[in-house]
């Protein structure tokens, strides 16, 4: 391990129990800063209500840490928008946000478009499919963000609980993280090898940072934001926080191949300075399986420019 990485681990790694919601409310009020929690969602009606309700109860009503609780819905075909609204979130359909800028549905676009419908200084992103989690996810991320004035980006990390019907629960989740993301960092960005979960869906960023980043529209948003922050602002602009344990809906290995392809395209683009949508020769992934034969899967490889450059960016968002 590089000495710089070892020093970073000591200085920029936190544990969620180090932070108390009431203390953070006082700290943020003194600075005049606010927090928005953004939940990107697509067909997560089974879980999004519990995520929103838990955050609202603990961090809006009990402790006023969160000023905006927003769900960005990416063309759900189930009751996700209604369930989220009933639980207390402000719900926006991604396609309806700045429609003149077009739409390329995906997780990255949902996070990028959240800049158009929030005004808070600190943005905290939380996945909608969580089944084992707690409001301390947000408290830990906000705490790590405010622990040092130079921190612009915070990644959560946790035991990834894999709870698949018919199998004993294990902590062997995070397959794309361990098989794609971390090896890529080891090879080409060794200073970032101390980041335990570069693809964590629970992370936080300052609005000023998010306004400056180009954002891939799919699952590459997490690793792109990490790499771009490191390139532009250095290792000390990044922190991480131990959030305990996390469980969510797990995908089949064949479905994870699309995610892996998106990540590899982003990594390739960041290494060679190319736009994401030309980093690979095709925008489809072809797979052969014994039971299904050949399948062609769409891979959403588009990149959104910095939001602050876009016409129609809300004047209230800095």
C-alpha positions as CSV (number, residue, x, y, z in Angstrom):
1,X,0.0,0.0,0.0
2,X,1.2,3.4,-0.9
3,X,2.2,5.7,2.0
4,X,-0.3,8.3,0.7
5,X,-3.1,5.7,0.8
6,X,-2.2,4.6,4.3
7,X,-2.2,8.2,5.5
8,X,-5.6,8.8,3.8
9,X,-7.1,5.7,5.5
10,X,-6.0,7.1,8.9
11,X,-7.2,10.7,8.2
12,X,-10.3,10.2,6.0
13,X,-12.0,7.0,7.3
14,X,-14.8,7.3,9.7
15,X,-17.4,5.2,11.5
16,X,-21.1,6.2,11.6
17,X,-21.2,6.0,15.4
18,X,-18.8,8.9,15.5
19,X,-21.7,11.2,14.5
20,X,-24.9,12.2,16.2
21,X,-27.8,13.7,14.3
22,X,-28.6,16.4,16.8
23,X,-24.9,17.6,16.8
24,X,-24.9,17.6,13.0
25,X,-28.1,19.8,13.0
26,X,-26.4,22.3,15.2
27,X,-23.2,22.2,13.1
28,X,-25.0,22.7,9.8
29,X,-27.2,25.5,11.2
30,X,-24.0,27.3,12.3
31,X,-22.6,27.0,8.8
32,X,-25.9,27.9,7.1
33,X,-25.8,24.6,5.1
34,X,-28.6,22.2,4.2
35,X,-29.0,18.5,3.3
36,X,-31.0,16.8,0.5
37,X,-31.5,13.1,0.4
38,X,-32.0,11.8,-3.1
39,X,-33.4,8.3,-3.7
40,X,-33.2,7.1,-7.4
41,X,-35.8,4.5,-8.0
42,X,-37.2,2.2,-10.7
43,X,-39.8,-0.4,-9.9
44,X,-39.0,-0.5,-6.2
45,X,-42.5,-0.3,-4.7
46,X,-41.8,-3.1,-2.4
47,X,-39.0,-1.3,-0.5
48,X,-39.0,2.5,-1.3
49,X,-41.8,3.2,1.2
50,X,-39.8,1.8,4.1
51,X,-36.7,3.7,3.1
52,X,-38.5,7.0,2.7
53,X,-40.6,6.6,5.9
54,X,-37.6,5.7,8.0
55,X,-35.6,8.7,6.8
56,X,-38.6,11.0,7.3
57,X,-39.4,9.8,10.8
58,X,-35.9,10.0,12.1
59,X,-34.2,12.7,10.1
60,X,-37.0,15.1,9.2
61,X,-39.5,14.9,12.0
62,X,-37.4,13.7,15.0
63,X,-34.2,15.6,14.1
64,X,-34.4,18.2,11.3
65,X,-31.2,17.1,9.6
66,X,-32.7,16.5,6.1
67,X,-34.3,19.5,4.5
68,X,-35.3,17.9,1.2
69,X,-36.3,14.2,0.8
70,X,-36.6,13.5,-2.9
71,X,-37.3,10.4,-5.0
72,X,-36.4,10.5,-8.7
73,X,-38.5,7.9,-10.5
74,X,-37.0,6.5,-13.7
75,X,-40.1,5.3,-15.6
76,X,-41.4,2.8,-13.1
77,X,-44.2,0.6,-14.2
78,X,-45.3,-0.3,-10.7
79,X,-46.5,1.8,-7.8
80,X,-43.1,3.2,-6.9
81,X,-44.1,6.9,-7.3
82,X,-47.3,6.6,-5.2
83,X,-45.7,4.5,-2.5
84,X,-42.8,7.0,-2.2
85,X,-45.2,10.0,-2.1
86,X,-47.4,8.3,0.5
87,X,-44.4,7.7,2.7
88,X,-43.5,11.4,2.7
89,X,-41.1,12.0,-0.3
90,X,-41.3,14.7,-2.9
91,X,-41.4,12.6,-6.1
92,X,-40.3,13.7,-9.5
93,X,-40.4,11.6,-12.7
94,X,-36.9,11.9,-14.3
95,X,-38.4,12.3,-17.8
96,X,-40.4,15.4,-16.6
97,X,-37.3,17.2,-15.2
98,X,-35.8,19.6,-17.8
99,X,-37.5,17.7,-20.7
100,X,-35.9,20.1,-23.2
101,X,-32.6,18.5,-22.4
102,X,-33.8,15.0,-23.4
103,X,-33.8,11.8,-21.5
104,X,-31.5,8.8,-21.3
105,X,-33.0,6.8,-18.4
106,X,-30.6,5.3,-15.9
107,X,-29.3,5.7,-12.4
108,X,-26.8,8.4,-13.4
109,X,-29.4,10.5,-15.1
110,X,-31.7,10.3,-12.0
111,X,-28.8,11.6,-9.8
112,X,-27.8,14.3,-12.4
113,X,-31.4,15.5,-12.7
114,X,-31.8,15.8,-9.0
115,X,-29.7,18.9,-9.2
116,X,-32.6,20.6,-11.1
117,X,-35.1,19.9,-8.3
118,X,-33.1,20.4,-5.1
119,X,-31.3,23.4,-3.6
120,X,-29.4,21.9,-0.7
121,X,-25.6,22.3,-0.2
122,X,-25.0,18.6,0.6
123,X,-26.5,15.8,-1.5
124,X,-26.8,12.4,0.0
125,X,-27.7,9.5,-2.3
126,X,-29.5,6.4,-1.0
127,X,-30.7,3.4,-3.0
128,X,-34.4,2.5,-3.0
129,X,-34.1,-1.2,-2.8
130,X,-32.6,-1.5,0.7
131,X,-33.9,-4.2,3.0
132,X,-31.2,-4.0,5.8
133,X,-30.2,-0.4,6.5
134,X,-30.8,2.5,8.9
135,X,-31.1,6.3,9.0
136,X,-27.6,6.2,10.4
137,X,-26.5,5.8,6.7
138,X,-27.4,9.4,6.2
139,X,-26.1,10.6,9.5
140,X,-22.7,8.9,8.9
141,X,-22.4,10.3,5.4
142,X,-23.2,13.9,6.5
143,X,-20.9,13.5,9.5
144,X,-18.0,12.4,7.3
145,X,-18.7,15.2,4.8
146,X,-18.6,17.9,7.5
147,X,-15.7,16.4,9.5
148,X,-13.1,18.2,7.3
149,X,-13.8,21.3,5.2
150,X,-11.8,19.9,2.3
151,X,-14.0,16.9,1.8
152,X,-16.1,17.0,-1.3
153,X,-17.1,13.4,-1.7
154,X,-17.9,10.6,0.8
155,X,-18.4,6.9,0.0
156,X,-20.2,4.6,2.4
157,X,-19.0,1.1,3.0
158,X,-20.5,-1.8,4.8
159,X,-20.8,-5.6,5.0
160,X,-22.8,-6.5,1.9
161,X,-25.3,-9.0,3.1
162,X,-26.5,-11.5,0.3
163,X,-29.8,-12.9,1.3
164,X,-31.0,-15.1,-1.5
165,X,-34.1,-17.4,-1.1
166,X,-32.9,-21.0,-0.5
167,X,-29.4,-20.0,0.6
168,X,-28.0,-19.1,4.0
169,X,-27.3,-15.4,4.3
170,X,-23.7,-14.4,3.7
171,X,-21.6,-11.2,3.3
172,X,-20.5,-12.2,-0.2
173,X,-22.4,-9.4,-1.9
174,X,-20.8,-6.8,-4.0
175,X,-19.8,-9.0,-6.9
176,X,-19.2,-6.3,-9.5
177,X,-17.3,-4.3,-6.9
178,X,-14.8,-7.1,-6.1
179,X,-14.5,-8.5,-9.6
180,X,-14.4,-5.3,-11.7
181,X,-14.2,-2.0,-9.8
182,X,-11.6,-2.7,-7.2
183,X,-9.2,-4.6,-9.6
184,X,-9.5,-1.6,-12.0
185,X,-8.5,0.8,-9.2
186,X,-5.6,-1.5,-8.1
187,X,-4.3,-1.5,-11.7
188,X,-4.7,2.1,-12.8
189,X,-5.5,4.3,-9.7
190,X,-3.6,2.7,-6.9
191,X,-4.0,5.7,-4.6
192,X,-7.7,4.8,-4.5
193,X,-7.2,1.2,-3.3
194,X,-8.2,2.2,0.2
195,X,-11.7,3.0,-0.9
196,X,-13.5,-0.1,0.3
197,X,-16.6,0.1,-1.8
198,X,-16.2,2.4,-4.8
199,X,-19.6,1.5,-6.1
200,X,-21.5,2.0,-2.9
201,X,-25.0,3.3,-3.6
202,X,-25.0,5.3,-0.4
203,X,-22.7,8.3,-0.9
204,X,-22.6,12.0,-0.5
205,X,-21.3,15.0,-2.4
206,X,-21.2,18.7,-2.2
207,X,-23.5,20.4,-4.7
208,X,-20.6,22.5,-6.0
209,X,-18.8,19.2,-6.9
210,X,-21.8,17.6,-8.5
211,X,-22.4,20.7,-10.6
212,X,-19.0,20.4,-12.1
213,X,-19.0,16.7,-13.0
214,X,-19.9,15.0,-16.2
215,X,-22.2,12.1,-15.3
216,X,-22.7,8.7,-17.1
217,X,-26.4,8.0,-17.3
218,X,-26.2,4.4,-16.1
219,X,-24.5,2.5,-13.3
220,X,-21.1,4.1,-14.0
221,X,-22.1,7.2,-12.1
222,X,-20.5,6.0,-8.8
223,X,-17.1,5.1,-10.2
224,X,-17.0,8.1,-12.5
225,X,-17.7,10.6,-9.7
226,X,-14.9,8.9,-7.6
227,X,-12.3,9.0,-10.4
228,X,-13.2,12.5,-11.5
229,X,-13.0,13.9,-8.0
230,X,-9.7,12.3,-7.4
231,X,-8.3,13.6,-10.7
232,X,-9.5,17.2,-10.2
233,X,-9.2,17.6,-6.5
234,X,-6.9,14.9,-5.1
235,X,-7.2,12.1,-2.7
236,X,-7.9,14.3,0.4
237,X,-11.1,15.6,-1.2
238,X,-12.5,12.1,-0.7
239,X,-13.6,10.3,2.6
240,X,-15.4,7.1,3.5
241,X,-17.5,6.0,6.4
242,X,-18.3,2.6,7.8
243,X,-22.1,2.2,7.9
244,X,-22.3,-1.3,9.4
245,X,-24.3,-3.8,7.3
246,X,-26.4,-3.4,4.2
247,X,-28.7,-5.7,2.3
248,X,-30.7,-5.2,-0.9
249,X,-32.3,-7.0,-3.8
250,X,-29.6,-8.9,-5.6
251,X,-29.5,-9.5,-9.4
252,X,-28.5,-12.5,-11.3
253,X,-25.0,-12.8,-12.6
254,X,-26.1,-12.4,-16.2
255,X,-27.9,-9.2,-15.3
256,X,-24.8,-7.9,-13.5
257,X,-22.9,-8.2,-16.8
258,X,-24.6,-5.0,-18.1
259,X,-23.5,-3.2,-15.0
260,X,-19.9,-4.5,-15.4
261,X,-19.9,-3.4,-19.1
262,X,-20.9,0.1,-18.1
263,X,-18.2,0.3,-15.5
264,X,-15.5,-0.9,-17.9
265,X,-16.6,1.7,-20.5
266,X,-16.3,4.5,-17.9
267,X,-12.9,3.2,-16.7
268,X,-11.7,3.0,-20.3
269,X,-13.0,6.6,-21.0
270,X,-11.3,8.0,-17.8
271,X,-8.0,6.3,-18.7
272,X,-7.9,7.6,-22.3
273,X,-9.8,10.9,-22.1
274,X,-12.7,9.8,-24.3
275,X,-16.4,10.4,-24.1
276,X,-18.3,7.6,-22.4
277,X,-20.5,6.9,-25.4
278,X,-17.5,6.2,-27.7
279,X,-15.4,4.3,-25.2
280,X,-16.7,1.0,-26.5
281,X,-17.6,-0.2,-30.0
282,X,-21.2,-1.1,-29.2
283,X,-24.0,0.0,-27.0
284,X,-25.3,-3.5,-26.6
285,X,-24.0,-6.5,-24.7
286,X,-24.4,-9.9,-26.3
287,X,-24.6,-12.9,-24.0
288,X,-25.2,-16.6,-24.7
289,X,-26.8,-18.8,-22.1
290,X,-27.8,-22.5,-22.3
291,X,-31.4,-21.8,-21.3
292,X,-31.9,-18.6,-23.2
293,X,-29.6,-18.8,-26.2
294,X,-28.3,-15.5,-27.5
295,X,-29.5,-12.3,-25.8
296,X,-28.7,-8.7,-26.8
297,X,-28.9,-6.3,-23.8
298,X,-28.9,-2.5,-24.1
299,X,-26.0,-0.8,-22.3
300,X,-26.9,2.9,-21.6
301,X,-23.6,4.6,-22.5
302,X,-24.3,8.3,-22.5
303,X,-22.7,11.1,-20.5
304,X,-24.4,14.2,-19.2
305,X,-22.3,17.4,-19.1
306,X,-22.0,19.5,-15.9
307,X,-25.5,20.6,-14.8
308,X,-24.4,24.1,-14.1
309,X,-23.7,24.6,-17.9
310,X,-27.2,23.6,-18.8
311,X,-30.0,26.0,-19.9
312,X,-32.8,25.9,-17.5
313,X,-30.7,25.2,-14.5
314,X,-32.7,26.5,-11.5
315,X,-31.6,29.9,-10.2
316,X,-32.1,28.8,-6.6
317,X,-29.5,26.0,-6.9
318,X,-26.0,27.3,-6.6
